[in-house]
Every structure is written in C-alpha cells, then in structure tokens.
C-alpha cells in the first residue's frame, strides 16, 4: 500500500497521507521483510475496539482493512463497531460461535504445520 499499490510505484490513494508518511519512516521499501508496525497505532497493548475509529480515518494497515470501507454494508458494520459496547458484544458472540466449530482431522481435514501451506 505504500510503494507499489497499482504496480506503478505509487501509494494507495485511500490511505491517510499522514499515516502513510509515518509508515514510510518505518518501512524502507518493498524489499523490507523484517520491519513490524502496530496494526492499532498507539493501542497495541490494550484490547478494545479502537481499530474501528482508526479505520474510519483511513489508517487501516492492510488493504483488507481499507476494503471494509468500500461497500455500504461493510462500512455500516464498521460504524456500528466504533461503539465499545457494540464491539465487545459482537466479539463475545463471535467467540461463542467459533467455539462451536468442530476440528476437522484425519480424512476430514488436517492441522497444518505451517498455516499458509497444506501439509
């Protein structure tokens, strides 16, 4: 999103320019594979819904973050989750639903040694 968004050496135009400048002081270029930055600027040590107000300021770190603002339906969800109460309610419900997911193993699935690669 910082250095070659469309393949022409450009930056993602939807990214907040001030935030992009800050990120460029941390990430030196496309070949930089070791630098890490917080997904939630100034809030990585606290669990809260602060991600959503930051996202509405176009400070989402990943393209997938910015994509949440591109449709009315997903933008409405982001706007709802700005409320800390709504965020925590939705988070609790999602954890309950995830707890009901059965683990697939044996011939039905596998536990991957490396998440991004099929064993």
KOLRO-268426 format. One record per atom (N, C-alpha, C): residue in three letters; x, z, y. Coordinates in steps of 0.1 Angstrom, whole numbers, padded with zeros to 4 digits, always signed. Atoms other than C-alpha are relative to their C-alpha. Layout:
REM residues N
ALAXZY...
REM end
This chain:
REM residues 119
UNK+0008+0000-0012UNK+0000+0000+0000UNK+0009+0000+0013UNK-0009-0001-0012UNK+0030+0004+0023UNK+0008-0012+0003UNK-0010+0010-0002UNK+0053-0025+0018UNK-0004-0014-0004UNK+0003+0013+0005UNK+0037-0054+0000UNK-0014-0001-0005UNK+0014-0001+0005UNK-0001-0050-0002UNK-0006-0013-0005UNK+0005+0012+0004UNK-0010-0086-0004UNK+0010-0010-0005UNK-0011+0008+0005UNK+0023-0099-0016UNK+0008-0007+0011UNK-0006+0006-0011UNK+0034-0109+0019UNK+0009+0010+0008UNK-0008-0010-0007UNK+0054-0078+0028UNK-0007+0009+0010UNK+0009-0007-0010UNK+0025-0062+0046UNK-0005+0014-0006UNK+0006-0013+0003UNK+0008-0028+0046UNK-0015-0001-0001UNK+0015+0000+0002UNK-0028-0021+0035UNK-0006+0003+0014UNK+0006-0002-0014UNK-0048-0026+0068UNK-0010+0012+0000UNK+0010-0011+0000UNK-0073+0001+0057UNK+0007+0014+0001UNK-0008-0013+0000UNK-0045+0028+0056UNK+0002+0004+0014UNK-0002-0006-0013UNK-0044+0051+0086UNK+0014-0003+0004UNK-0013+0004-0004UNK-0014+0038+0106UNK+0010+0012+0002UNK-0008-0011-0002UNK-0001+0072+0115UNK+0005+0006-0014UNK-0003-0005+0014UNK-0003+0083+0078UNK+0010-0010-0006UNK-0009+0010+0005UNK+0014+0050+0068UNK+0014+0002+0005UNK-0014-0002-0006UNK+0043+0057+0092UNK+0006+0012-0006UNK-0005-0012+0007UNK+0047+0092+0077UNK+0005-0003-0014UNK-0004+0004+0014UNK+0047+0078+0042UNK+0013-0008-0001UNK-0012+0008+0000UNK+0073+0053+0051UNK+0013+0008+0003UNK-0011-0009-0002UNK+0096+0081+0062UNK+0004+0007-0014UNK-0002-0006+0013UNK+0093+0094+0026UNK+0004-0010-0010UNK-0002+0011+0010UNK+0092+0062+0005UNK+0008-0011+0007UNK-0009+0010-0007UNK+0120+0039+0013UNK-0002-0014-0003UNK+0003+0014+0003UNK+0107+0007-0003UNK-0006-0001-0013UNK+0006+0003+0013UNK+0093-0010-0033UNK+0008+0005-0012UNK-0009-0004+0011UNK+0123-0001-0054UNK+0001+0016-0002UNK+0000-0015+0000UNK+0119+0037-0047UNK-0010+0005-0011UNK+0008-0004+0011UNK+0106+0051-0080UNK+0001+0015-0002UNK-0002-0014+0002UNK+0116+0088-0076UNK-0006+0009+0010UNK+0005-0008-0011UNK+0101+0100-0043UNK-0015+0004-0004UNK+0014-0005+0002UNK+0069+0121-0046UNK-0005+0005+0013UNK+0007-0006-0012UNK+0044+0130-0019UNK-0013+0006-0005UNK+0013-0006+0003UNK+0013+0151-0019UNK-0011-0009+0001UNK+0013+0008+0000UNK-0020+0135-0027UNK-0009+0005+0011UNK+0008-0007-0009UNK-0036+0160-0004UNK+0009+0006+0011UNK-0010-0004-0010UNK-0014+0163+0027UNK-0003+0015+0005UNK+0001-0014-0004UNK-0008+0200+0036UNK-0010+0008-0008UNK+0010-0008+0007UNK-0031+0212+0009UNK+0003+0000-0015UNK-0002+0002+0014UNK-0014+0207-0025UNK+0001+0014-0007UNK-0001-0013+0007UNK-0011+0245-0032UNK-0014+0006-0001UNK+0014-0006+0000UNK-0049+0251-0028UNK-0010-0010-0007UNK+0010+0008+0007UNK-0077+0239-0050UNK-0013+0000+0009UNK+0012+0001-0009UNK-0106+0227-0027UNK-0004-0015+0001UNK+0004+0013-0002UNK-0124+0196-0016UNK+0005-0007+0012UNK-0005+0006-0012UNK-0102+0188+0013UNK+0004-0014-0001UNK-0003+0014+0003UNK-0093+0155-0003UNK-0010-0009+0007UNK+0010+0009-0005UNK-0126+0140+0009UNK+0000-0002+0015UNK-0002+0003-0015UNK-0123+0146+0047UNK+0012-0008+0003UNK-0012+0007-0002UNK-0088+0133+0044UNK-0002-0015-0003UNK+0003+0014+0004UNK-0101+0102+0026UNK-0008-0007+0011UNK+0008+0006-0011UNK-0126+0096+0054UNK+0008-0004+0012UNK-0009+0003-0011UNK-0097+0095+0078UNK+0010-0012-0004UNK-0008+0011+0005UNK-0082+0066+0057UNK+0014+0004-0004UNK-0013-0005+0004UNK-0054+0088+0044UNK+0000+0002-0015UNK-0001+0000+0014UNK-0060+0082+0007UNK+0013-0006-0004UNK-0013+0004+0004UNK-0027+0079-0010UNK+0000-0013-0008UNK+0000+0012+0010UNK-0037+0053-0037UNK-0011-0010+0004UNK+0010+0011-0002UNK-0056+0020-0035UNK-0014+0005-0005UNK+0013-0005+0006UNK-0082+0036-0058UNK-0007+0010+0009UNK+0006-0010-0010UNK-0088+0063-0031UNK-0007-0009+0010UNK+0006+0008-0011UNK-0094+0037-0004UNK-0012-0008-0005UNK+0011+0008+0005UNK-0117+0017-0027UNK-0013+0008+0000UNK+0012-0008-0001UNK-0141+0047-0027UNK-0008-0002+0013UNK+0006+0002-0013UNK-0149+0038+0009UNK-0005-0014+0002UNK+0004+0014-0002UNK-0157+0001+0003UNK-0014-0003-0003UNK+0014+0003+0003UNK-0192+0004-0010UNK-0009+0012+0005UNK+0009-0011-0005UNK-0222+0023+0004UNK-0002+0011-0009UNK+0003-0010+0010UNK-0229+0041-0028UNK+0012+0010-0001UNK-0011-0009+0002UNK-0194+0055-0033UNK+0004+0007+0013UNK-0003-0007-0013UNK-0189+0062+0005UNK-0010+0012+0001UNK+0010-0011-0001UNK-0222+0083+0003UNK+0005+0012-0008UNK-0005-0011+0008UNK-0207+0103-0025UNK+0011+0007+0006UNK-0011-0006-0007UNK-0175+0109-0006UNK-0005+0009+0012UNK+0006-0007-0011UNK-0196+0120+0024UNK-0006+0013-0005UNK+0006-0012+0006UNK-0215+0145+0002UNK+0011+0010-0004UNK-0010-0009+0006UNK-0183+0159-0013UNK+0009+0006+0011UNK-0007-0007-0011UNK-0169+0168+0022UNK-0005+0014+0001UNK+0005-0014+0001UNK-0191+0199+0018UNK+0007+0007-0011UNK-0007-0008+0010UNK-0170+0225+0000UNK-0010+0005-0011UNK+0010-0004+0010UNK-0202+0239-0017UNK-0004-0011-0009UNK+0004+0011+0008UNK-0212+0205-0029UNK+0012-0004-0009UNK-0012+0003+0008UNK-0176+0198-0041UNK+0001+0009-0012UNK-0002-0010+0011UNK-0174+0230-0062UNK-0012-0001-0010UNK+0011+0001+0009UNK-0209+0225-0076UNK+0002-0012-0009UNK-0002+0012+0008UNK-0201+0189-0087UNK+0012+0002-0009UNK-0012-0002+0008UNK-0167+0199-0100UNK-0004+0008-0012UNK+0004-0009+0012UNK-0182+0227-0122UNK-0009-0008-0010UNK+0008+0008+0009UNK-0208+0203-0136UNK+0008-0011-0007UNK-0008+0009+0007UNK-0182+0177-0144UNK+0009+0006-0010UNK-0008-0007+0010UNK-0161+0202-0162UNK-0009+0004-0012UNK+0009-0003+0011UNK-0191+0212-0183UNK-0002-0013-0008UNK+0001+0013+0007UNK-0197+0175-0192UNK+0012-0004-0007UNK-0012+0003+0007UNK-0161+0170-0200UNK+0002+0009-0013UNK-0001-0009+0011UNK-0162+0200-0223UNK-0008-0004-0012UNK+0009+0004+0011UNK-0189+0183-0244UNK+0006-0013-0006UNK-0005+0012+0006UNK-0167+0152-0251UNK+0008+0004-0012UNK-0006-0003+0013UNK-0156+0152-0287UNK+0014-0007+0000UNK-0013+0006+0002UNK-0120+0145-0295UNK+0000-0010-0011UNK-0001+0011+0010UNK-0115+0112-0314UNK+0014+0001-0007UNK-0013+0000+0007UNK-0088+0114-0341UNK-0002-0007-0013UNK+0000+0007+0013UNK-0079+0099-0374UNK-0004-0015+0002UNK+0003+0015-0002UNK-0095+0064-0378UNK-0009-0002+0012UNK+0009+0001-0012UNK-0118+0071-0348UNK+0007-0001+0013UNK-0007+0000-0013UNK-0091+0074-0322UNK+0014+0006-0003UNK-0014-0006+0002UNK-0056+0089-0316UNK+0003+0008+0012UNK-0006-0008-0011UNK-0038+0114-0295UNK+0013-0007+0004UNK-0011+0008-0004UNK-0013+0094-0275UNK+0013+0009+0002UNK-0013-0006-0003UNK+0024+0104-0274UNK+0003-0002+0015UNK-0002+0004-0014UNK+0026+0086-0240UNK-0014-0005+0004UNK+0014+0003-0004UNK-0007+0084-0221UNK-0003-0014+0002UNK+0002+0014-0004UNK-0002+0049-0209UNK+0002-0010-0011UNK-0004+0009+0011UNK+0008+0034-0243UNK-0007+0004-0013UNK+0006-0003+0013UNK-0011+0031-0275UNK+0011+0002-0010UNK-0010-0004+0010UNK+0008+0047-0304UNK+0003-0012-0009
REM end
